[in-house]
């Protein structure tokens, strides 16, 4: 499943709307989010914000069980 498909699935599970996510991401038009879904063009900042919007963790889990979590504090100030 693609990243876009997984995000859509999480939106459905959490009962959240595309238009609310678009607003949260600061996209001027909901069509911009549709374009991101179509192209699969999510930046790392987008993914971090989407995880926060959906109250999920975005993490790298190493084979030894260590976990490195990304959250909004990892976004550069000029990207907020």
JOLINBEL-V844411 format. One record per helix or strand of 2 or more residues. SS is the DSSP state (~ for helix, > for strand). FROM is the first residue (numbers start at 0). TO is the last residue. If there is no record, write none. Layout:
ss:SS from:FROM to:TO
ss:SS from:FROM to:TO
This chain:
ss:~ from:2 to:13
ss:~ from:17 to:23
ss:~ from:29 to:38
ss:~ from:43 to:52
ss:> from:57 to:60
ss:> from:66 to:69
ss:~ from:71 to:73
ss:~ from:76 to:78
